Amino acid sequence: MRDGHECDENDEEPPGRPAPGGSPADQIPGVLRAFGRQLKRFRLRAGLDRPAFGALVGYAPKTIAAYEQGRRVPPPAFIDLADGVLDAGGVLGELKEEVAQAQYPAFFRDAARLESEAVELHVYANQVVPGLLQTNSYATAVFRMMRPPLDDATLEQRVAGRLARQTFFSRRPAPLATFVIDESVLRRPIGGRTVLREQLEHLLAAALRRTVDIQVMPLGREENAGLAGPFTLMETGDGRRIAYVEVQNVSRVHTERPAVRGLETKYSSLRAQALTPQESMTFIECLLGES
């Protein structure tokens, strides 16, 4: 059976083939292959070819093929819809959370899972605006600058994954989040002046949340405890304290208490050295006035 110009029904990707833009670290996660096999099984059981199924769920046949082959991460809305249309009895829906994690690069998946469970999160950033605070345009510009370059499908997936993380702020009860951002980040026109201006306005809006504090570390400070680079601290609902450090796509999740305590001490110093949240908002408003 063929879907018009689309792939043949038996054209599954060979195991281990890298995902778009993929280095070995970004090979297709097993959960995507497993989901794709289940999706295809239920579709065939229902007697539907890809065009017919696509018409029912509102997706193109080539997109259905990519989901079945594990080459693209299906969004939660598609999974829920497919589960109902194919009468899968919740089998597809049960994979939704694991599938969602696959939209992140391999080195970040553990951190993304922990972030989704955090009741407190504290971030120091001195390279780019933290992902949880990025606009669509800013995130797209960041990923466009990746070298080696990402292909269009991977870039789209990475941006979608980054924006999906921002449901963090809509959880109930709302987690506490604090950010210390180096002034250089707020002056760096990633994506151009228009993109930067939109990003600064977004930061001001984010800071209006009662559970969010944003502080700026001025370039003029003689003391800066964050010269070793960015990091994130998290606390989960069961009281675990975790640190995440990443550089050049090499990451590490620290759970051992001495390492986490050291970064907690560093973050306390950073907050003391930075502008207060109110001073920081005034500072960002001034930057907007300059742009």
C-alpha positions in Angstrom: 0.0 0.0 0.0 1.3 3.4 -0.9 0.2 6.9 0.3 0.4 8.6 -3.1 3.9 10.2 -3.3 4.6 9.3 0.4 6.8 6.6 1.8 5.8 2.9 1.4 4.1 1.2 4.4 7.2 -0.9 4.9 9.8 1.9 4.7 10.6 2.0 8.4 13.9 3.8 9.3 16.7 1.4 10.2 17.3 1.2 14.0 19.9 3.7 15.2 19.7 6.0 12.2 20.4 9.5 13.5 17.5 11.9 13.7 17.6 15.1 11.5 20.7 17.1 12.2 21.8 14.2 14.3 25.1 13.4 15.9 25.3 10.0 17.7 24.0 11.8 20.8 20.9 12.8 19.0 19.9 9.4 17.5 16.2 8.6 17.4 15.1 7.8 21.0 13.7 4.3 21.4 10.4 5.7 22.7 9.8 7.5 19.3 10.3 4.2 17.5 8.0 2.4 19.9 5.3 5.0 19.6 5.6 5.0 15.8 5.2 1.2 15.7 2.1 1.3 17.9 0.6 4.2 15.9 1.1 2.2 12.6 -0.3 -0.9 14.2 -3.5 0.8 15.3 -3.8 2.6 12.0 -3.6 -0.6 10.0 -6.0 -2.4 12.4 -8.5 0.4 11.7 -8.0 -0.2 7.9 -6.8 3.3 7.2 -4.0 4.3 4.9 -2.0 7.4 5.7 -4.1 9.9 3.6 -7.4 8.6 5.2 -6.0 8.7 8.7 -4.4 12.1 8.1 -7.8 13.5 6.9 -9.4 12.3 10.1 -6.8 14.0 12.4 -5.9 17.0 10.3 -2.3 16.0 9.5 -0.5 15.5 6.2 0.4 11.9 5.1 4.1 12.7 5.1 3.8 13.9 8.7 2.0 10.7 9.7 4.9 8.8 8.0 7.4 10.8 10.0 5.6 10.0 13.3 5.4 6.3 12.4 9.1 6.1 11.6 10.2 8.0 14.7 11.7 10.9 12.7 9.5 13.6 14.3 8.1 14.1 17.8 4.3 14.1 17.7 2.7 16.9 19.8 0.4 15.9 22.7 -2.7 17.1 20.9 -2.0 14.7 18.0 -1.4 11.8 20.4 -4.7 12.4 22.2 -6.6 12.7 18.9 -5.0 9.6 17.4 -5.7 7.6 20.5 -9.4 8.4 20.1 -9.7 8.1 16.4 -7.9 4.7 16.3 -9.7 3.5 19.4 -6.4 2.7 21.0 -7.8 2.5 24.5 -5.2 4.8 26.0 -2.2 2.9 24.7 -0.9 5.8 22.7 -1.8 8.3 25.4 0.3 6.4 28.0 3.4 7.2 26.0 2.7 10.9 25.8 5.0 12.1 28.6 7.9 10.0 27.4 7.4 11.1 23.8 7.4 14.7 25.0 10.9 14.3 26.5 12.2 13.1 23.1 11.8 16.6 21.7 14.9 17.7 23.6 18.5 17.0 22.6 19.8 13.8 24.3 22.1 15.7 26.7 19.2 17.7 28.1 16.5 15.1 28.6 17.2 14.2 32.2 17.4 17.9 33.1 14.0 18.6 31.3 12.4 15.8 33.3 13.7 17.1 36.6 12.7 20.7 35.6 9.1 19.5 35.0 9.0 18.1 38.6 10.7 21.1 40.3 8.9 23.2 42.9 11.8 25.6 43.0 14.2 26.6 40.2 17.1 29.0 40.2 19.1 29.9 37.1 22.3 31.9 36.5 22.7 32.9 32.8 25.7 34.7 31.2 25.5 33.5 27.6 21.8 33.8 26.4 18.5 34.5 28.0 17.4 31.3 30.0 15.3 29.0 27.9 12.3 29.3 30.2 12.2 33.0 29.4 12.9 33.0 25.7 10.4 34.2 23.1 9.7 32.2 19.9 11.8 34.6 17.8 14.7 34.6 20.2 14.8 30.9 20.6 14.7 30.5 16.8 17.6 32.9 16.4 19.6 31.0 19.1 19.1 27.6 17.3 19.8 29.1 13.9 23.3 30.0 15.2 24.1 26.5 16.1 27.2 25.1 14.5 27.2 22.7 12.8 23.9 24.0 11.6 20.6 22.2 12.4 18.4 21.3 9.6 14.9 22.9 9.4 13.0 19.9 10.9 15.4 19.7 13.9 15.4 23.4 14.4 11.6 23.5 14.5 11.6 20.6 17.0 14.1 22.3 19.3 12.2 25.6 19.3 8.9 23.7 20.0 10.6 21.8 22.8 12.0 25.0 24.4 8.6 26.8 24.3 6.8 23.7 25.6 9.0 23.9 28.7 7.4 27.2 29.6 4.2 25.4 30.8 6.4 25.3 34.0 4.9 28.7 34.9 1.3 27.6 34.5 1.6 24.7 36.9 -0.5 24.7 40.1 0.7 25.3 42.6 3.1 27.6 40.8 6.8 26.8 41.3 9.1 29.5 42.6 11.6 30.6 40.0 14.5 33.1 40.3 16.9 34.2 37.5 20.2 36.1 37.6 21.1 37.3 34.1 24.3 39.0 33.2 24.0 42.4 31.6 25.9 41.3 28.5 23.1 38.8 27.7 20.6 41.7 27.7 22.7 43.8 25.3 23.6 41.0 22.9 21.3 41.5 19.8 20.8 37.9 19.0 18.4 37.8 16.1 18.6 41.5 15.6 17.4 44.6 17.5 13.7 43.9 17.0 14.1 40.3 18.4 16.0 41.6 21.3 13.5 44.3 22.1 10.7 41.8 22.1 12.7 39.6 24.4 13.3 42.4 26.9 9.6 43.2 26.9 8.9 39.6 27.5 11.3 39.6 30.5 9.4 42.5 32.0 6.1 40.7 31.6 7.5 37.5 33.1 8.7 39.4 36.2 5.1 40.5 36.9 4.4 36.9 38.1 4.4 36.8 41.9 6.5 33.6 41.8 9.2 34.9 39.5 12.2 37.1 40.4 14.6 38.4 37.7 17.8 40.1 38.6 20.5 41.7 36.4 24.2 41.3 37.1 25.7 44.6 35.9 28.9 44.6 33.9 30.3 47.3 36.2 30.3 45.0 39.3 33.8 44.4 40.6 32.7 41.1 42.1 30.9 38.3 40.2 30.7 34.8 41.6 29.5 33.4 38.3 32.6 33.6 36.1 32.8 29.8 35.7 29.6 29.8 33.7 25.9 29.2 33.8 24.1 26.7 35.9 20.6 25.7 37.3 19.5 24.7 40.7 16.3 22.7 41.3 14.4 21.4 44.2 11.7 18.7 43.7 8.6 18.1 45.7 10.2 15.3 47.7 13.0 17.7 48.9 15.7 16.6 46.5 18.2 19.3 45.6 19.8 19.0 42.2 22.2 21.1 40.1 22.5 21.1 36.3 25.5 22.4 34.4 26.0 22.5 30.7 28.7 23.7 28.3 29.2 22.9 24.6 26.4 20.4 24.7 28.1 18.5 27.4 25.9 18.4 30.5 25.9 17.0 34.0 23.2 16.6 36.6 24.6 16.8 40.1 22.8 15.1 42.9 25.7 14.7 45.3 25.3 17.1 48.2 28.8 18.7 48.2 28.6 19.7 44.5 25.0 21.0 44.9 25.9 22.9 48.0 28.8 24.6 46.3 26.6 25.9 43.5 23.9 27.0 46.0 26.6 29.1 47.8 27.7 30.6 44.5 24.1 31.4 43.6 23.5 33.1 47.0 26.5 35.3 46.3 25.3 36.1 42.8 21.9 37.3 44.1 23.6 39.5 46.6 25.9 41.0 44.0 23.2 41.6 41.4 20.6 44.4 41.2 17.5 43.8 43.2 14.4 42.6 41.3 12.9 46.1 41.2 16.2 47.7 40.3 16.6 45.1 37.5 13.2 45.9 36.0 14.1 49.6 35.9 17.4 48.6 34.3 15.7 46.6 31.6 13.2 49.5 31.0 16.2 51.7 30.4 17.7 49.3 27.9 14.4 49.3 26.1 14.6 53.1 26.0 18.1 52.9 24.4 16.9 50.5 21.6 
